[in-house]
Amino acid sequence: MKFFIALQYLLPKHWLSRWVGFIAESQVPWLKNLLIKTFANFYKVDWTDAVRQSPESFQTFNDFFTRELKDGARPLSGPLCAPADGRVSALGAIKDKQLLQAKDQYYSVDRLLGESLPSHYRDGVYATIYLAPRDYHRVHFPSAGQVSTARYIPGDLFSVNQATAEGVPNLFARNERLVLHVKSATSDYYLVLIGAMIVAGIQPFWMDAPLAPKIWYETDLNGLEVAQGDEAGRFRLGSTAIIVAAQPFKWQVKSGDTVRMGQSLISER
């Protein structure tokens, strides 16, 4: 694992990720079908909840990777639900503006968000969800509210698997990421989509294509209303989603748990 982490420091991660992204956008039938079949078999992808269930029904590999699910496949529950399918890799209370990354690795929430954490988040909480390659790769809003700002912060593209999280300091605050700030009557929260190596882009819900890499982007969404479960964005290959909430919620999940989008994360208030 130390070799894998050391190798990541040397690899041209942006170039490699964009090259893979180019291949993943190929519409050549034999190539995209081969990619989808090979990937689905290797990672044992569950097709049962998907609207389309054959490689031939997708235009590109990325189309398959960001596949939509059948209506009702992810029922919503609780006041704050999981924004994505995946595994809870860390969660807890915010302490001195620090979040747990893995084991004894902590990182700055200010650096993660690209701004100073508002004072009313002092007693807040956070949860980090890792999306494995086989998972459904759209990210959804965990609670209803108004989206005030969106910020894309350029950065590195380290892998976000457990081994890298344990070995690379400030991983989530150094990788490229999209930060969405959502305000509501019950609790303000940030939803952060973390890019990673081989990720060919982060695509926000209001765009038809991924954000341009390495270019800082910030926009005021003027309190755009979103409902719980509305799509926030999607990954063109796997990564991580982080919730940072102002309310001191009591988690009903724990680190290591597998969750599905829509599953309640907190005890009912």
C-alpha positions as a printed NumPy array, in Angstrom:
array([[  0.   ,   0.   ,   0.   ],
       [  2.883,   2.367,   0.69 ],
       [  4.086,   1.779,  -2.863],
       [  0.597,   2.579,  -4.244],
       [  0.48 ,   5.846,  -2.284],
       [  4.024,   6.801,  -3.316],
       [  3.169,   6.049,  -6.944],
       [  0.216,   8.438,  -6.795],
       [  2.526,  11.328,  -5.943],
       [  4.49 ,  10.596,  -9.128],
       [  1.679,   9.866, -11.584],
       [  0.319,  12.637, -13.859],
       [ -3.091,  12.184, -12.22 ],
       [ -4.954,  14.925, -14.088],
       [ -3.652,  13.815, -17.475],
       [ -4.409,  10.156, -16.724],
       [ -7.914,  10.944, -15.461],
       [ -8.824,  13.107, -18.462],
       [ -7.435,  10.487, -20.877],
       [ -9.57 ,   7.789, -19.24 ],
       [-12.479,  10.233, -19.39 ],
       [-11.976,  10.602, -23.137],
       [-12.123,   6.827, -23.597],
       [-15.183,   6.62 , -21.337],
       [-17.003,   9.027, -23.674],
       [-16.411,   6.872, -26.747],
       [-19.575,   5.945, -28.667],
       [-17.861,   3.253, -30.735],
       [-20.273,   0.359, -30.086],
       [-17.782,  -2.502, -29.674],
       [-15.501,  -0.448, -27.41 ],
       [-18.123,   0.982, -25.083],
       [-19.923,  -2.389, -24.848],
       [-16.651,  -4.122, -23.992],
       [-15.832,  -1.514, -21.345],
       [-19.269,  -1.794, -19.741],
       [-19.332,  -5.613, -19.755],
       [-15.791,  -5.902, -18.39 ],
       [-16.388,  -3.323, -15.657],
       [-19.796,  -4.732, -14.646],
       [-18.433,  -8.278, -14.421],
       [-15.253,  -7.32 , -12.557],
       [-17.036,  -5.169,  -9.942],
       [-20.21 ,  -7.306,  -9.83 ],
       [-22.484,  -4.376, -10.606],
       [-26.119,  -4.863,  -9.544],
       [-28.319,  -4.035, -12.533],
       [-31.659,  -4.819, -10.921],
       [-32.517,  -1.235,  -9.893],
       [-31.337,   0.383, -13.138],
       [-33.765,   1.639, -15.777],
       [-31.54 ,   0.24 , -18.557],
       [-30.058,  -3.192, -18.021],
       [-27.881,  -4.029, -21.019],
       [-24.595,  -2.535, -22.315],
       [-26.183,  -1.912, -25.698],
       [-28.753,   0.469, -24.178],
       [-26.094,   3.008, -23.105],
       [-24.468,   5.534, -25.424],
       [-21.115,   5.585, -23.616],
       [-19.382,   4.056, -20.616],
       [-20.036,   7.29 , -18.708],
       [-23.721,   6.993, -19.577],
       [-23.659,   3.553, -17.958],
       [-21.644,   4.726, -14.97 ],
       [-24.095,   7.541, -14.189],
       [-27.086,   5.286, -14.939],
       [-30.46 ,   6.328, -13.626],
       [-32.494,   4.112, -11.309],
       [-36.103,   3.001, -11.493],
       [-38.69 ,   5.155,  -9.745],
       [-38.95 ,   4.122,  -6.112],
       [-35.639,   2.26 ,  -6.091],
       [-34.325,   4.55 ,  -3.345],
       [-37.171,   5.551,  -0.974],
       [-36.445,   8.588,   1.189],
       [-36.598,   8.402,   4.978],
       [-35.717,  10.622,   7.919],
       [-34.948,  14.341,   8.103],
       [-31.393,  13.81 ,   6.81 ],
       [-30.771,  10.914,   4.44 ],
       [-27.74 ,   9.416,   2.736],
       [-26.838,  11.472,  -0.348],
       [-25.414,   8.452,  -2.182],
       [-24.93 ,   4.707,  -2.134],
       [-21.667,   3.805,  -0.431],
       [-19.856,   3.099,   2.796],
       [-19.631,   5.452,   5.774],
       [-15.892,   5.962,   6.123],
       [-16.   ,   8.574,   8.909],
       [-18.529,  10.576,  10.906],
       [-18.783,  12.497,  14.124],
       [-18.84 ,  15.953,  15.637],
       [-16.831,  18.895,  14.326],
       [-14.005,  19.581,  16.791],
       [-11.897,  22.734,  16.549],
       [-12.858,  22.994,  12.866],
       [-11.318,  19.589,  12.221],
       [-12.87 ,  16.5  ,  10.61 ],
       [-11.642,  12.925,  10.867],
       [-10.284,  11.555,   7.592],
       [ -9.148,   8.086,   8.689],
       [ -7.653,   6.644,  11.885],
       [ -5.624,   9.523,  13.382],
       [ -5.704,  11.699,  10.251],
       [ -7.626,  14.976,  10.641],
       [ -8.062,  17.871,   8.222],
       [ -9.346,  21.435,   8.205],
       [-13.024,  21.949,   7.411],
       [-12.215,  25.542,   6.359],
       [ -9.808,  24.241,   3.753],
       [-12.334,  21.633,   2.609],
       [-15.049,  24.239,   2.051],
       [-12.837,  27.   ,   0.688],
       [-14.221,  29.401,   3.302],
       [-14.31 ,  29.877,   7.054],
       [-16.876,  27.628,   8.706],
       [-19.789,  29.802,   9.921],
       [-19.941,  30.199,  13.696],
       [-23.322,  28.444,  14.032],
       [-21.646,  25.218,  12.82 ],
       [-19.527,  25.123,  15.985],
       [-21.52 ,  22.213,  17.46 ],
       [-22.246,  20.611,  14.097],
       [-21.506,  17.172,  12.711],
       [-20.218,  15.542,   9.532],
       [-20.43 ,  12.257,   7.635],
       [-18.187,  10.971,   4.853],
       [-19.521,   8.41 ,   2.352],
       [-17.189,   6.563,  -0.005],
       [-18.664,   5.466,  -3.341],
       [-17.076,   2.244,  -4.593],
       [-16.834,   1.615,  -8.356],
       [-19.844,  -0.738,  -8.318],
       [-22.115,   1.811,  -6.616],
       [-24.797,   4.042,  -8.093],
       [-22.951,   7.288,  -8.846],
       [-25.439,  10.097,  -8.636],
       [-25.389,  12.257,  -5.504],
       [-28.609,  13.684,  -4.059],
       [-29.552,  16.371,  -1.566],
       [-29.946,  14.765,   1.892],
       [-32.48 ,  17.346,   3.038],
       [-34.689,  20.029,   1.507],
       [-33.521,  23.627,   1.503],
       [-32.241,  26.532,  -0.552],
       [-28.884,  26.292,  -2.331],
       [-27.101,  29.58 ,  -1.745],
       [-23.692,  29.041,  -3.361],
       [-21.744,  26.502,  -5.367],
       [-17.957,  26.453,  -5.449],
       [-15.642,  24.234,  -7.493],
       [-12.187,  24.16 ,  -5.938],
       [ -9.432,  22.828,  -8.233],
       [ -7.015,  20.429,  -6.624],
       [ -5.246,  17.123,  -6.814],
       [ -6.706,  13.784,  -7.867],
       [ -5.503,  11.216,  -5.364],
       [ -7.514,   8.041,  -4.981],
       [-10.001,   8.24 ,  -2.109],
       [ -9.972,   4.587,  -1.064],
       [ -9.315,   3.654,   2.553],
       [ -5.59 ,   3.01 ,   2.102],
       [ -5.01 ,   6.42 ,   0.532],
       [ -7.2  ,   8.146,   3.137],
       [ -4.976,   6.647,   5.821],
       [ -1.727,   7.572,   4.067],
       [ -2.207,  10.97 ,   2.388],
       [ -2.593,  13.958,   4.745],
       [ -5.484,  16.37 ,   4.073],
       [ -6.724,  14.139,   1.255],
       [-10.261,  15.5  ,   0.974],
       [ -9.118,  19.087,   1.377],
       [ -6.469,  18.774,  -1.341],
       [ -8.422,  16.911,  -4.041],
       [-10.628,  18.863,  -6.462],
       [-14.169,  19.239,  -5.122],
       [-17.591,  20.839,  -5.559],
       [-19.005,  22.538,  -2.455],
       [-22.759,  23.211,  -2.271],
       [-24.09 ,  25.31 ,   0.633],
       [-27.72 ,  24.553,   1.491],
       [-29.812,  26.515,   3.979],
       [-33.092,  25.436,   5.541],
       [-35.372,  26.142,   8.463],
       [-34.122,  23.093,  10.35 ],
       [-30.408,  22.951,   9.584],
       [-27.885,  24.484,   7.256],
       [-25.482,  22.042,   5.663],
       [-22.725,  21.738,   3.098],
       [-22.705,  18.907,   0.571],
       [-19.219,  18.31 ,  -0.827],
       [-18.471,  16.12 ,  -3.848],
       [-14.812,  15.026,  -3.861],
       [-13.007,  14.248,  -7.126],
       [-10.467,  11.439,  -7.338],
       [ -7.975,   9.722,  -9.604],
       [ -9.574,   8.316, -12.77 ],
       [-12.645,  10.477, -12.115],
       [-13.307,  12.096, -15.472],
       [-15.229,  14.982, -13.96 ],
       [-17.792,  16.204, -11.434],
       [-21.055,  17.249, -13.102],
       [-23.343,  19.575, -11.068],
       [-27.099,  19.208, -11.411],
       [-27.502,  22.444, -13.376],
       [-24.864,  21.599, -16.017],
       [-24.95 ,  19.263, -19.018],
       [-21.228,  18.464, -18.771],
       [-18.589,  18.143, -16.052],
       [-16.888,  21.202, -14.614],
       [-13.749,  22.315, -16.412],
       [-10.723,  20.93 , -14.535],
       [ -8.22 ,  23.196, -12.779],
       [-10.408,  26.315, -13.163],
       [-11.877,  27.813,  -9.979],
       [-15.634,  28.243, -10.379],
       [-18.076,  29.913,  -8.019],
       [-21.677,  30.936,  -8.531],
       [-24.553,  32.345,  -6.485],
       [-27.622,  30.13 ,  -6.901],
       [-29.818,  32.708,  -5.154],
       [-31.518,  30.335,  -2.747],
       [-32.609,  27.822,  -5.368],
       [-35.184,  25.52 ,  -3.779],
       [-34.332,  21.818,  -3.731],
       [-36.292,  18.92 ,  -2.31 ],
       [-34.849,  16.022,  -0.361],
       [-33.647,  13.457,  -2.888],
       [-33.227,  15.896,  -5.783],
       [-30.062,  15.229,  -7.755],
       [-27.114,  17.401,  -6.708],
       [-24.544,  16.063,  -9.163],
       [-22.861,  12.974, -10.505],
       [-19.377,  11.476, -10.708],
       [-17.852,  10.24 , -13.951],
       [-16.276,   7.374, -11.938],
       [-16.204,   6.814,  -8.202],
       [-15.437,   9.12 ,  -5.336],
       [-16.715,  10.523,  -2.029],
       [-19.528,  12.725,  -0.721],
       [-19.318,  14.623,   2.56 ],
       [-22.111,  16.247,   4.594],
       [-21.163,  19.001,   7.05 ],
       [-24.252,  20.008,   9.056],
       [-24.827,  22.841,  11.534],
       [-27.34 ,  20.895,  13.623],
       [-25.837,  18.521,  16.252],
       [-27.62 ,  15.491,  14.829],
       [-27.365,  12.102,  16.514],
       [-26.188,   9.553,  13.961],
       [-27.994,   6.227,  13.701],
       [-25.272,   4.83 ,  11.445],
       [-21.639,   4.202,  12.295],
       [-18.314,   4.176,  10.509],
       [-18.03 ,   1.132,   8.271],
       [-21.766,   0.837,   7.617],
       [-22.993,   0.432,   4.046],
       [-25.801,   2.854,   3.164],
       [-28.07 ,   3.48 ,   0.206],
       [-29.183,   6.834,  -1.091],
       [-32.342,   7.907,   0.753],
       [-31.619,   5.883,   3.896],
       [-32.032,   7.892,   7.109],
       [-28.716,   8.829,   8.696],
       [-29.972,  10.345,  11.938],
       [-32.35 ,   9.641,  14.79 ],
       [-35.733,  11.319,  14.415],
       [-35.923,  14.661,  16.164]])
